[in-house]
Amino acid sequence: MYLFGAVGSLDIADYLLGILLRDVDRARAAWLIDQPDHDPCDPPSPDLARRTTGFCHSAVSAVEARLRSLRQEESTADPTGHALVVDEAASVHQWLTDQGFEMGKGAPSPYAFSKEGWTAGHGIALHDAVTAAEEPTAHQLH
C-alpha cells in the first residue's frame, strides 16, 4: 500500500489506518473462530479463503461508507476545513496523474459481500480512532 499526500496528513492517515486495520483483523479472527470449517492448524480451504476475503472486503467497505458519511457531516459543520481537505485531495490526485499513476479502484467480486463483515465494519469505533490521544511513548513516561 502506498499513501500520497502532505507529510502531516500522511502521519494522521498512517495512524488511523493502523488502528482500523487492527480492528478489522480482530473482527476477522473472531469471525474465523465461529466458522465450522476453520482449523487453525490447517490452511484454509478455497471456500473458507473466499469467504474470509468477502468478510474483510465487506468490513472495509462498511468502514469506508461510514467515513464517507462522517466526511459529509463535516462538510456542513466546517465548510472551510472540508474545502481545504478536498483541495488537498485534488492536488494529490493531479500529482499522481502527472506522474503517470493509474489509481483505479477495482470492482469487487459479486460473491465478495458478507453480511457478517458489513456488520463488523459498522461495529468498529471510528470516533475513538479519530479522536484518540496518542499513546505515550517510553520517553514521555519518564
N, CA, C and O atoms as a GROMACS GRO file, in nm:
protein
  568
    1MET      N    1   0.085  -0.116   0.000
    1MET     CA    2   0.000   0.000   0.000
    1MET      C    3   0.090   0.123   0.000
    1MET      O    4   0.192   0.126   0.068
    2TYR      N    5   0.051   0.220  -0.076
    2TYR     CA    6   0.122   0.347  -0.081
    2TYR      C    7   0.026   0.458  -0.042
    2TYR      O    8  -0.089   0.460  -0.086
    3LEU      N    9   0.074   0.550   0.040
    3LEU     CA   10  -0.004   0.667   0.077
    3LEU      C   11   0.063   0.789   0.017
    3LEU      O   12   0.185   0.802   0.022
    4PHE      N   13  -0.016   0.879  -0.041
    4PHE     CA   14   0.034   1.002  -0.100
    4PHE      C   15  -0.038   1.119  -0.036
    4PHE      O   16  -0.158   1.113  -0.010
    5GLY      N   17   0.035   1.226  -0.010
    5GLY     CA   18  -0.025   1.347   0.044
    5GLY      C   19   0.076   1.428   0.120
    5GLY      O   20   0.196   1.398   0.118
    6ALA      N   21   0.028   1.531   0.187
    6ALA     CA   22   0.115   1.616   0.269
    6ALA      C   23   0.166   1.535   0.388
    6ALA      O   24   0.096   1.448   0.438
    7VAL      N   25   0.288   1.564   0.432
    7VAL     CA   26   0.351   1.487   0.539
    7VAL      C   27   0.264   1.478   0.663
    7VAL      O   28   0.244   1.370   0.718
    8GLY      N   29   0.211   1.590   0.709
    8GLY     CA   30   0.125   1.588   0.828
    8GLY      C   31   0.001   1.503   0.808
    8GLY      O   32  -0.042   1.434   0.900
    9SER      N   33  -0.055   1.509   0.690
    9SER     CA   34  -0.174   1.428   0.659
    9SER      C   35  -0.138   1.280   0.654
    9SER      O   36  -0.217   1.194   0.695
   10LEU      N   37  -0.020   1.250   0.603
   10LEU     CA   38   0.023   1.109   0.594
   10LEU      C   39   0.043   1.049   0.732
   10LEU      O   40   0.010   0.933   0.755
   11ASP      N   41   0.097   1.128   0.825
   11ASP     CA   42   0.114   1.077   0.961
   11ASP      C   43  -0.020   1.042   1.023
   11ASP      O   44  -0.035   0.938   1.087
   12ILE      N   45  -0.118   1.128   1.004
   12ILE     CA   46  -0.252   1.102   1.057
   12ILE      C   47  -0.314   0.981   0.988
   12ILE      O   48  -0.371   0.895   1.054
   13ALA      N   49  -0.304   0.976   0.855
   13ALA     CA   50  -0.361   0.864   0.780
   13ALA      C   51  -0.296   0.732   0.821
   13ALA      O   52  -0.366   0.631   0.837
   14ASP      N   53  -0.165   0.731   0.838
   14ASP     CA   54  -0.094   0.610   0.879
   14ASP      C   55  -0.143   0.563   1.016
   14ASP      O   56  -0.163   0.443   1.037
   15TYR      N   57  -0.161   0.656   1.108
   15TYR     CA   58  -0.209   0.625   1.242
   15TYR      C   59  -0.350   0.565   1.237
   15TYR      O   60  -0.377   0.460   1.295
   16LEU      N   61  -0.440   0.634   1.166
   16LEU     CA   62  -0.578   0.587   1.156
   16LEU      C   63  -0.587   0.453   1.084
   16LEU      O   64  -0.662   0.364   1.126
   17LEU      N   65  -0.509   0.438   0.977
   17LEU     CA   66  -0.510   0.313   0.902
   17LEU      C   67  -0.465   0.197   0.990
   17LEU      O   68  -0.523   0.089   0.986
   18GLY      N   69  -0.361   0.220   1.070
   18GLY     CA   70  -0.314   0.116   1.162
   18GLY      C   71  -0.422   0.073   1.259
   18GLY      O   72  -0.440  -0.047   1.282
   19ILE      N   73  -0.493   0.169   1.317
   19ILE     CA   74  -0.599   0.138   1.412
   19ILE      C   75  -0.713   0.062   1.343
   19ILE      O   76  -0.761  -0.039   1.394
   20LEU      N   77  -0.755   0.112   1.227
   20LEU     CA   78  -0.868   0.049   1.157
   20LEU      C   79  -0.832  -0.091   1.109
   20LEU      O   80  -0.914  -0.182   1.121
   21LEU      N   81  -0.712  -0.110   1.055
   21LEU     CA   82  -0.672  -0.243   1.009
   21LEU      C   83  -0.661  -0.340   1.126
   21LEU      O   84  -0.697  -0.457   1.113
   22ARG      N   85  -0.612  -0.293   1.239
   22ARG     CA   86  -0.604  -0.378   1.358
   22ARG      C   87  -0.744  -0.424   1.399
   22ARG      O   88  -0.765  -0.540   1.432
   23ASP      N   89  -0.840  -0.331   1.397
   23ASP     CA   90  -0.976  -0.366   1.437
   23ASP      C   91  -1.043  -0.459   1.337
   23ASP      O   92  -1.116  -0.550   1.377
   24VAL      N   93  -1.019  -0.440   1.208
   24VAL     CA   94  -1.074  -0.531   1.107
   24VAL      C   95  -1.011  -0.669   1.125
   24VAL      O   96  -1.080  -0.771   1.114
   25ASP      N   97  -0.881  -0.674   1.152
   25ASP     CA   98  -0.814  -0.802   1.172
   25ASP      C   99  -0.867  -0.874   1.295
   25ASP      O  100  -0.883  -0.996   1.293
   26ARG      N  101  -0.895  -0.802   1.402
   26ARG     CA  102  -0.955  -0.863   1.522
   26ARG      C  103  -1.094  -0.919   1.491
   26ARG      O  104  -1.129  -1.029   1.534
   27ALA      N  105  -1.172  -0.842   1.415
   27ALA     CA  106  -1.305  -0.890   1.377
   27ALA      C  107  -1.296  -1.015   1.290
   27ALA      O  108  -1.375  -1.108   1.305
   28ARG      N  109  -1.198  -1.017   1.198
   28ARG     CA  110  -1.178  -1.134   1.112
   28ARG      C  111  -1.141  -1.256   1.195
   28ARG      O  112  -1.194  -1.365   1.172
   29ALA      N  113  -1.051  -1.239   1.291
   29ALA     CA  114  -1.008  -1.351   1.375
   29ALA      C  115  -1.126  -1.406   1.456
   29ALA      O  116  -1.141  -1.527   1.468
   30ALA      N  117  -1.207  -1.317   1.512
   30ALA     CA  118  -1.324  -1.360   1.589
   30ALA      C  119  -1.424  -1.432   1.499
   30ALA      O  120  -1.483  -1.532   1.539
   31TRP      N  121  -1.442  -1.382   1.377
   31TRP     CA  122  -1.535  -1.445   1.282
   31TRP      C  123  -1.484  -1.584   1.243
   31TRP      O  124  -1.563  -1.678   1.235
   32LEU      N  125  -1.354  -1.596   1.219
   32LEU     CA  126  -1.297  -1.725   1.178
   32LEU      C  127  -1.320  -1.833   1.283
   32LEU      O  128  -1.348  -1.948   1.249
   33ILE      N  129  -1.310  -1.796   1.410
   33ILE     CA  130  -1.330  -1.894   1.518
   33ILE      C  131  -1.468  -1.956   1.510
   33ILE      O  132  -1.485  -2.073   1.545
   34ASP      N  133  -1.566  -1.880   1.464
   34ASP     CA  134  -1.704  -1.929   1.454
   34ASP      C  135  -1.732  -2.010   1.328
   34ASP      O  136  -1.840  -2.066   1.313
   35GLN      N  137  -1.636  -2.018   1.237
   35GLN     CA  138  -1.658  -2.092   1.112
   35GLN      C  139  -1.634  -2.241   1.136
   35GLN      O  140  -1.527  -2.280   1.181
   36PRO      N  141  -1.734  -2.325   1.104
   36PRO     CA  142  -1.720  -2.468   1.133
   36PRO      C  143  -1.607  -2.536   1.056
   36PRO      O  144  -1.554  -2.638   1.101
   37ASP      N  145  -1.569  -2.482   0.941
   37ASP     CA  146  -1.463  -2.544   0.862
   37ASP      C  147  -1.326  -2.481   0.888
   37ASP      O  148  -1.231  -2.506   0.814
   38HIS      N  149  -1.316  -2.400   0.992
   38HIS     CA  150  -1.187  -2.337   1.026
   38HIS      C  151  -1.111  -2.424   1.124
   38HIS      O  152  -1.163  -2.462   1.228
   39ASP      N  153  -0.988  -2.456   1.089
   39ASP     CA  154  -0.897  -2.527   1.178
   39ASP      C  155  -0.767  -2.447   1.178
   39ASP      O  156  -0.699  -2.440   1.076
   40PRO      N  157  -0.732  -2.386   1.293
   40PRO     CA  158  -0.612  -2.302   1.295
   40PRO      C  159  -0.483  -2.378   1.262
   40PRO      O  160  -0.381  -2.316   1.233
   41CYS      N  161  -0.487  -2.510   1.266
   41CYS     CA  162  -0.368  -2.589   1.236
   41CYS      C  163  -0.355  -2.623   1.087
   41CYS      O  164  -0.250  -2.670   1.043
   42ASP      N  165  -0.460  -2.599   1.010
   42ASP     CA  166  -0.459  -2.632   0.867
   42ASP      C  167  -0.478  -2.505   0.784
   42ASP      O  168  -0.540  -2.409   0.829
   43PRO      N  169  -0.424  -2.506   0.663
   43PRO     CA  170  -0.452  -2.392   0.574
   43PRO      C  171  -0.601  -2.389   0.541
   43PRO      O  172  -0.667  -2.493   0.540
   44PRO      N  173  -0.655  -2.270   0.515
   44PRO     CA  174  -0.798  -2.263   0.485
   44PRO      C  175  -0.829  -2.327   0.350
   44PRO      O  176  -0.748  -2.327   0.258
   45SER      N  177  -0.948  -2.382   0.342
   45SER     CA  178  -0.995  -2.435   0.214
   45SER      C  179  -1.016  -2.318   0.119
   45SER      O  180  -1.028  -2.204   0.164
   46PRO      N  181  -1.022  -2.344  -0.012
   46PRO     CA  182  -1.051  -2.233  -0.105
   46PRO      C  183  -1.182  -2.162  -0.072
   46PRO      O  184  -1.192  -2.040  -0.085
   47ASP      N  185  -1.282  -2.239  -0.028
   47ASP     CA  186  -1.410  -2.177   0.006
   47ASP      C  187  -1.396  -2.086   0.128
   47ASP      O  188  -1.449  -1.975   0.128
   48LEU      N  189  -1.326  -2.132   0.232
   48LEU     CA  190  -1.307  -2.050   0.351
   48LEU      C  191  -1.223  -1.928   0.319
   48LEU      O  192  -1.250  -1.819   0.370
   49ALA      N  193  -1.122  -1.943   0.236
   49ALA     CA  194  -1.039  -1.829   0.196
   49ALA      C  195  -1.124  -1.725   0.123
   49ALA      O  196  -1.108  -1.605   0.145
   50ARG      N  197  -1.213  -1.771   0.034
   50ARG     CA  198  -1.301  -1.680  -0.040
   50ARG      C  199  -1.396  -1.609   0.056
   50ARG      O  200  -1.417  -1.488   0.044
   51ARG      N  201  -1.454  -1.682   0.151
   51ARG     CA  202  -1.546  -1.622   0.247
   51ARG      C  203  -1.474  -1.523   0.339
   51ARG      O  204  -1.529  -1.419   0.376
   52THR      N  205  -1.350  -1.555   0.375
   52THR     CA  206  -1.272  -1.465   0.459
   52THR      C  207  -1.242  -1.336   0.384
   52THR      O  208  -1.251  -1.227   0.441
   53THR      N  209  -1.207  -1.348   0.257
   53THR     CA  210  -1.184  -1.229   0.176
   53THR      C  211  -1.312  -1.146   0.167
   53THR      O  212  -1.307  -1.024   0.178
   54GLY      N  213  -1.425  -1.212   0.148
   54GLY     CA  214  -1.554  -1.142   0.144
   54GLY      C  215  -1.583  -1.072   0.275
   54GLY      O  216  -1.633  -0.960   0.277
   55PHE      N  217  -1.553  -1.140   0.386
   55PHE     CA  218  -1.575  -1.079   0.518
   55PHE      C  219  -1.492  -0.951   0.531
   55PHE      O  220  -1.544  -0.846   0.568
   56CYS      N  221  -1.363  -0.961   0.500
   56CYS     CA  222  -1.273  -0.844   0.514
   56CYS      C  223  -1.313  -0.733   0.418
   56CYS      O  224  -1.315  -0.616   0.456
   57HIS      N  225  -1.345  -0.769   0.293
   57HIS     CA  226  -1.386  -0.668   0.195
   57HIS      C  227  -1.512  -0.595   0.243
   57HIS      O  228  -1.521  -0.473   0.233
   58SER      N  229  -1.607  -0.670   0.296
   58SER     CA  230  -1.732  -0.610   0.342
   58SER      C  231  -1.709  -0.523   0.465
   58SER      O  232  -1.770  -0.417   0.478
   59ALA      N  233  -1.622  -0.566   0.557
   59ALA     CA  234  -1.592  -0.486   0.676
   59ALA      C  235  -1.526  -0.355   0.636
   59ALA      O  236  -1.562  -0.249   0.687
   60VAL      N  237  -1.430  -0.361   0.544
   60VAL     CA  238  -1.362  -0.239   0.499
   60VAL      C  239  -1.460  -0.149   0.423
   60VAL      O  240  -1.454  -0.027   0.437
   61SER      N  241  -1.549  -0.208   0.344
   61SER     CA  242  -1.649  -0.129   0.272
   61SER      C  243  -1.742  -0.057   0.368
   61SER      O  244  -1.782   0.057   0.343
   62ALA      N  245  -1.777  -0.123   0.479
   62ALA     CA  246  -1.863  -0.059   0.579
   62ALA      C  247  -1.790   0.057   0.645
   62ALA      O  248  -1.850   0.163   0.666
   63VAL      N  249  -1.662   0.039   0.676
   63VAL     CA  250  -1.584   0.148   0.734
   63VAL      C  251  -1.575   0.264   0.635
   63VAL      O  252  -1.591   0.380   0.672
   64GLU      N  253  -1.550   0.231   0.507
   64GLU     CA  254  -1.543   0.335   0.404
   64GLU      C  255  -1.674   0.413   0.395
   64GLU      O  256  -1.673   0.536   0.386
   65ALA      N  257  -1.787   0.343   0.398
   65ALA     CA  258  -1.918   0.409   0.391
   65ALA      C  259  -1.939   0.500   0.512
   65ALA      O  260  -1.994   0.609   0.499
   66ARG      N  261  -1.896   0.454   0.627
   66ARG     CA  262  -1.912   0.535   0.748
   66ARG      C  263  -1.822   0.658   0.744
   66ARG      O  264  -1.864   0.767   0.785
   67LEU      N  265  -1.699   0.642   0.695
   67LEU     CA  266  -1.609   0.757   0.683
   67LEU      C  267  -1.663   0.858   0.583
   67LEU      O  268  -1.651   0.979   0.604
   68ARG      N  269  -1.721   0.810   0.475
   68ARG     CA  270  -1.781   0.899   0.375
   68ARG      C  271  -1.894   0.979   0.439
   68ARG      O  272  -1.909   1.098   0.414
   69SER      N  273  -1.975   0.912   0.522
   69SER     CA  274  -2.085   0.979   0.590
   69SER      C  275  -2.032   1.084   0.688
   69SER      O  276  -2.086   1.194   0.697
   70LEU      N  277  -1.925   1.050   0.762
   70LEU     CA  278  -1.865   1.148   0.853
   70LEU      C  279  -1.809   1.268   0.776
   70LEU      O  280  -1.822   1.382   0.821
   71ARG      N  281  -1.748   1.241   0.661
   71ARG     CA  282  -1.694   1.349   0.578
   71ARG      C  283  -1.807   1.441   0.532
   71ARG      O  284  -1.790   1.563   0.530
   72GLN      N  285  -1.921   1.385   0.497
   72GLN     CA  286  -2.035   1.465   0.454
   72GLN      C  287  -2.088   1.551   0.569
   72GLN      O  288  -2.121   1.668   0.549
   73GLU      N  289  -2.095   1.492   0.689
   73GLU     CA  290  -2.138   1.569   0.806
   73GLU      C  291  -2.042   1.684   0.834
   73GLU      O  292  -2.084   1.795   0.866
   74GLU      N  293  -1.912   1.657   0.822
   74GLU     CA  294  -1.811   1.760   0.847
   74GLU      C  295  -1.820   1.872   0.743
   74GLU      O  296  -1.789   1.988   0.774
   75SER      N  297  -1.862   1.838   0.622
   75SER     CA  298  -1.868   1.940   0.518
   75SER      C  299  -1.969   2.049   0.552
   75SER      O  300  -1.951   2.164   0.512
   76THR      N  301  -2.073   2.015   0.626
   76THR     CA  302  -2.170   2.116   0.667
   76THR      C  303  -2.130   2.182   0.798
   76THR      O  304  -2.159   2.300   0.820
   77ALA      N  305  -2.062   2.107   0.886
   77ALA     CA  306  -2.020   2.163   1.014
   77ALA      C  307  -1.898   2.256   1.000
   77ALA      O  308  -1.886   2.355   1.071
   78ASP      N  309  -1.808   2.222   0.906
   78ASP     CA  310  -1.687   2.302   0.887
   78ASP      C  311  -1.659   2.311   0.737
   78ASP      O  312  -1.569   2.244   0.686
   79PRO      N  313  -1.735   2.395   0.665
   79PRO     CA  314  -1.718   2.402   0.521
   79PRO      C  315  -1.578   2.446   0.477
   79PRO      O  316  -1.528   2.398   0.375
   80THR      N  317  -1.514   2.533   0.552
   80THR     CA  318  -1.380   2.580   0.515
   80THR      C  319  -1.279   2.466   0.529
   80THR      O  320  -1.198   2.443   0.439
   81GLY      N  321  -1.283   2.397   0.640
   81GLY     CA  322  -1.193   2.284   0.660
   81GLY      C  323  -1.216   2.175   0.558
   81GLY      O  324  -1.121   2.115   0.507
   82HIS      N  325  -1.343   2.149   0.527
   82HIS     CA  326  -1.377   2.049   0.426
   82HIS      C  327  -1.322   2.090   0.290
   82HIS      O  328  -1.268   2.007   0.217
   83ALA      N  329  -1.336   2.216   0.255
   83ALA     CA  330  -1.285   2.265   0.126
   83ALA      C  331  -1.134   2.250   0.119
   83ALA      O  332  -1.080   2.216   0.013
   84LEU      N  333  -1.064   2.274   0.229
   84LEU     CA  334  -0.918   2.256   0.231
   84LEU      C  335  -0.879   2.111   0.208
   84LEU      O  336  -0.785   2.082   0.134
   85VAL      N  337  -0.952   2.019   0.270
   85VAL     CA  338  -0.924   1.876   0.252
   85VAL      C  339  -0.952   1.835   0.109
   85VAL      O  340  -0.873   1.762   0.050
   86VAL      N  341  -1.063   1.880   0.052
   86VAL     CA  342  -1.098   1.847  -0.087
   86VAL      C  343  -0.992   1.903  -0.182
   86VAL      O  344  -0.954   1.836  -0.278
   87ASP      N  345  -0.946   2.025  -0.156
   87ASP     CA  346  -0.844   2.086  -0.239
   87ASP      C  347  -0.713   2.007  -0.231
   87ASP      O  348  -0.648   1.984  -0.332
   88GLU      N  349  -0.675   1.966  -0.109
   88GLU     CA  350  -0.552   1.886  -0.094
   88GLU      C  351  -0.566   1.753  -0.168
   88GLU      O  352  -0.472   1.710  -0.235
   89ALA      N  353  -0.681   1.689  -0.156
   89ALA     CA  354  -0.702   1.561  -0.225
   89ALA      C  355  -0.693   1.580  -0.376
   89ALA      O  356  -0.633   1.498  -0.446
   90ALA      N  357  -0.752   1.689  -0.428
   90ALA     CA  358  -0.744   1.716  -0.572
   90ALA      C  359  -0.600   1.738  -0.615
   90ALA      O  360  -0.560   1.695  -0.723
   91SER      N  361  -0.522   1.806  -0.531
   91SER     CA  362  -0.380   1.829  -0.564
   91SER      C  363  -0.303   1.698  -0.569
   91SER      O  364  -0.220   1.678  -0.657
   92VAL      N  365  -0.329   1.610  -0.474
   92VAL     CA  366  -0.262   1.480  -0.473
   92VAL      C  367  -0.302   1.399  -0.596
   92VAL      O  368  -0.216   1.337  -0.660
   93HIS      N  369  -0.430   1.397  -0.630
   93HIS     CA  370  -0.476   1.324  -0.749
   93HIS      C  371  -0.411   1.381  -0.875
   93HIS      O  372  -0.372   1.305  -0.964
   94GLN      N  373  -0.400   1.512  -0.884
   94GLN     CA  374  -0.337   1.573  -1.000
   94GLN      C  375  -0.189   1.535  -1.007
   94GLN      O  376  -0.137   1.506  -1.115
   95TRP      N  377  -0.122   1.537  -0.893
   95TRP     CA  378   0.020   1.499  -0.890
   95TRP      C  379   0.037   1.354  -0.936
   95TRP      O  380   0.127   1.324  -1.014
   96LEU      N  381  -0.050   1.265  -0.886
   96LEU     CA  382  -0.044   1.125  -0.928
   96LEU      C  383  -0.064   1.111  -1.078
   96LEU      O  384   0.008   1.037  -1.144
   97THR      N  385  -0.160   1.182  -1.132
   97THR     CA  386  -0.186   1.179  -1.276
   97THR      C  387  -0.064   1.229  -1.353
   97THR      O  388  -0.024   1.170  -1.453
   98ASP      N  389  -0.005   1.339  -1.305
   98ASP     CA  390   0.114   1.394  -1.371
   98ASP      C  391   0.232   1.297  -1.368
   98ASP      O  392   0.315   1.297  -1.458
   99GLN      N  393   0.238   1.214  -1.264
   99GLN     CA  394   0.346   1.116  -1.251
   99GLN      C  395   0.318   0.987  -1.328
   99GLN      O  396   0.403   0.899  -1.336
  100GLY      N  397   0.198   0.977  -1.385
  100GLY     CA  398   0.162   0.859  -1.463
  100GLY      C  399   0.102   0.745  -1.383
  100GLY      O  400   0.093   0.632  -1.433
  101PHE      N  401   0.059   0.772  -1.260
  101PHE     CA  402  -0.005   0.668  -1.179
  101PHE      C  403  -0.150   0.651  -1.220
  101PHE      O  404  -0.222   0.749  -1.240
  102GLU      N  405  -0.192   0.528  -1.232
  102GLU     CA  406  -0.332   0.496  -1.258
  102GLU      C  407  -0.389   0.443  -1.127
  102GLU      O  408  -0.354   0.334  -1.083
  103MET      N  409  -0.477   0.519  -1.065
  103MET     CA  410  -0.530   0.481  -0.935
  103MET      C  411  -0.676   0.440  -0.945
  103MET      O  412  -0.763   0.505  -0.886
  104GLY      N  413  -0.704   0.336  -1.019
  104GLY     CA  414  -0.840   0.288  -1.030
  104GLY      C  415  -0.874   0.197  -0.914
  104GLY      O  416  -0.786   0.133  -0.857
  105LYS      N  417  -1.000   0.190  -0.881
  105LYS     CA  418  -1.047   0.102  -0.775
  105LYS      C  419  -1.120  -0.012  -0.843
  105LYS      O  420  -1.220   0.008  -0.911
  106GLY      N  421  -1.070  -0.132  -0.823
  106GLY     CA  422  -1.131  -0.248  -0.886
  106GLY      C  423  -1.268  -0.280  -0.831
  106GLY      O  424  -1.296  -0.258  -0.713
  107ALA      N  425  -1.352  -0.330  -0.917
  107ALA     CA  426  -1.486  -0.371  -0.873
  107ALA      C  427  -1.476  -0.499  -0.792
  107ALA      O  428  -1.404  -0.590  -0.830
  108PRO      N  429  -1.547  -0.506  -0.681
  108PRO     CA  430  -1.542  -0.628  -0.601
  108PRO      C  431  -1.612  -0.743  -0.672
  108PRO      O  432  -1.698  -0.724  -0.758
  109SER      N  433  -1.571  -0.861  -0.634
  109SER     CA  434  -1.637  -0.980  -0.687
  109SER      C  435  -1.783  -0.977  -0.643
  109SER      O  436  -1.813  -0.935  -0.531
  110PRO      N  437  -1.874  -1.019  -0.729
  110PRO     CA  438  -2.015  -1.019  -0.688
  110PRO      C  439  -2.040  -1.116  -0.572
  110PRO      O  440  -2.144  -1.110  -0.508
  111TYR      N  441  -1.945  -1.204  -0.546
  111TYR     CA  442  -1.960  -1.301  -0.438
  111TYR      C  443  -1.884  -1.258  -0.313
  111TYR      O  444  -1.877  -1.334  -0.216
  112ALA      N  445  -1.829  -1.138  -0.313
  112ALA     CA  446  -1.743  -1.095  -0.203
  112ALA      C  447  -1.821  -1.035  -0.086
  112ALA      O  448  -1.761  -1.010   0.019
  113PHE      N  449  -1.950  -1.011  -0.100
  113PHE     CA  450  -2.023  -0.947   0.009
  113PHE      C  451  -2.047  -1.046   0.123
  113PHE      O  452  -2.082  -1.162   0.101
  114SER      N  453  -2.027  -0.996   0.244
  114SER     CA  454  -2.052  -1.076   0.365
  114SER      C  455  -2.131  -0.990   0.461
  114SER      O  456  -2.086  -0.883   0.504
  115LYS      N  457  -2.250  -1.036   0.496
  115LYS     CA  458  -2.333  -0.962   0.592
  115LYS      C  459  -2.261  -0.950   0.726
  115LYS      O  460  -2.268  -0.846   0.791
  116GLU      N  461  -2.192  -1.057   0.767
  116GLU     CA  462  -2.119  -1.054   0.893
  116GLU      C  463  -2.005  -0.950   0.888
  116GLU      O  464  -1.981  -0.879   0.985
  117GLY      N  465  -1.936  -0.943   0.774
  117GLY     CA  466  -1.829  -0.845   0.757
  117GLY      C  467  -1.883  -0.703   0.761
  117GLY      O  468  -1.824  -0.614   0.824
  118TRP      N  469  -1.995  -0.681   0.692
  118TRP     CA  470  -2.058  -0.548   0.688
  118TRP      C  471  -2.097  -0.506   0.830
  118TRP      O  472  -2.075  -0.392   0.869
  119THR      N  473  -2.154  -0.599   0.905
  119THR     CA  474  -2.192  -0.571   1.044
  119THR      C  475  -2.069  -0.541   1.128
  119THR      O  476  -2.070  -0.449   1.210
  120ALA      N  477  -1.964  -0.619   1.110
  120ALA     CA  478  -1.839  -0.597   1.185
  120ALA      C  479  -1.781  -0.459   1.154
  120ALA      O  480  -1.734  -0.390   1.244
  121GLY      N  481  -1.784  -0.421   1.028
  121GLY     CA  482  -1.732  -0.289   0.990
  121GLY      C  483  -1.810  -0.176   1.054
  121GLY      O  484  -1.755  -0.070   1.083
  122HIS      N  485  -1.939  -0.199   1.076
  122HIS     CA  486  -2.021  -0.098   1.143
  122HIS      C  487  -1.998  -0.098   1.294
  122HIS      O  488  -2.036  -0.003   1.362
  123GLY      N  489  -1.937  -0.204   1.345
  123GLY     CA  490  -1.910  -0.212   1.489
  123GLY      C  491  -1.776  -0.153   1.528
  123GLY      O  492  -1.747  -0.140   1.648
  124ILE      N  493  -1.693  -0.116   1.432
  124ILE     CA  494  -1.563  -0.058   1.462
  124ILE      C  495  -1.583   0.086   1.509
  124ILE      O  496  -1.654   0.164   1.445
  125ALA      N  497  -1.520   0.120   1.619
  125ALA     CA  498  -1.539   0.251   1.682
  125ALA      C  499  -1.459   0.358   1.608
  125ALA      O  500  -1.345   0.384   1.644
  126LEU      N  501  -1.518   0.418   1.507
  126LEU     CA  502  -1.448   0.522   1.430
  126LEU      C  503  -1.420   0.644   1.514
  126LEU      O  504  -1.312   0.702   1.505
  127HIS      N  505  -1.515   0.684   1.594
  127HIS     CA  506  -1.495   0.806   1.673
  127HIS      C  507  -1.372   0.792   1.763
  127HIS      O  508  -1.295   0.886   1.776
  128ASP      N  509  -1.355   0.674   1.825
  128ASP     CA  510  -1.239   0.653   1.911
  128ASP      C  511  -1.110   0.661   1.832
  128ASP      O  512  -1.011   0.718   1.880
  129ALA      N  513  -1.108   0.605   1.711
  129ALA     CA  514  -0.987   0.608   1.629
  129ALA      C  515  -0.953   0.751   1.586
  129ALA      O  516  -0.836   0.790   1.586
  130VAL      N  517  -1.054   0.827   1.552
  130VAL     CA  518  -1.031   0.963   1.503
  130VAL      C  519  -0.994   1.057   1.616
  130VAL      O  520  -0.914   1.149   1.595
  131THR      N  521  -1.050   1.037   1.736
  131THR     CA  522  -1.027   1.132   1.845
  131THR      C  523  -0.931   1.081   1.951
  131THR      O  524  -0.904   1.153   2.047
  132ALA      N  525  -0.879   0.959   1.938
  132ALA     CA  526  -0.792   0.902   2.040
  132ALA      C  527  -0.665   0.983   2.056
  132ALA      O  528  -0.604   1.028   1.959
  133ALA      N  529  -0.627   1.000   2.181
  133ALA     CA  530  -0.499   1.067   2.207
  133ALA      C  531  -0.388   0.968   2.178
  133ALA      O  532  -0.405   0.847   2.192
  134GLU      N  533  -0.274   1.020   2.138
  134GLU     CA  534  -0.159   0.935   2.110
  134GLU      C  535  -0.117   0.866   2.238
  134GLU      O  536  -0.112   0.929   2.344
  135GLU      N  537  -0.086   0.735   2.230
  135GLU     CA  538  -0.038   0.664   2.346
  135GLU      C  539   0.100   0.716   2.381
  135GLU      O  540   0.182   0.740   2.291
  136PRO      N  541   0.129   0.733   2.511
  136PRO     CA  542   0.259   0.787   2.549
  136PRO      C  543   0.371   0.690   2.512
  136PRO      O  544   0.356   0.568   2.523
  137THR      N  545   0.482   0.745   2.468
  137THR     CA  546   0.599   0.662   2.439
  137THR      C  547   0.677   0.644   2.568
  137THR      O  548   0.648   0.710   2.668
  138ALA      N  549   0.776   0.555   2.567
  138ALA     CA  550   0.858   0.532   2.685
  138ALA      C  551   0.925   0.663   2.728
  138ALA      O  552   0.940   0.688   2.847
  139HIS      N  553   0.965   0.745   2.631
  139HIS     CA  554   1.030   0.872   2.663
  139HIS      C  555   0.933   0.965   2.737
  139HIS      O  556   0.972   1.035   2.830
  140GLN      N  557   0.806   0.966   2.693
  140GLN     CA  558   0.709   1.055   2.755
  140GLN      C  559   0.672   1.010   2.895
  140GLN      O  560   0.627   1.091   2.977
  141LEU      N  561   0.689   0.880   2.925
  141LEU     CA  562   0.654   0.829   3.057
  141LEU      C  563   0.758   0.863   3.163
  141LEU      O  564   0.726   0.860   3.282
  142HIS      N  565   0.880   0.894   3.123
  142HIS     CA  566   0.986   0.922   3.220
  142HIS      C  567   0.985   1.067   3.263
  142HIS      O  568   1.068   1.107   3.344
   0.00000   0.00000   0.00000
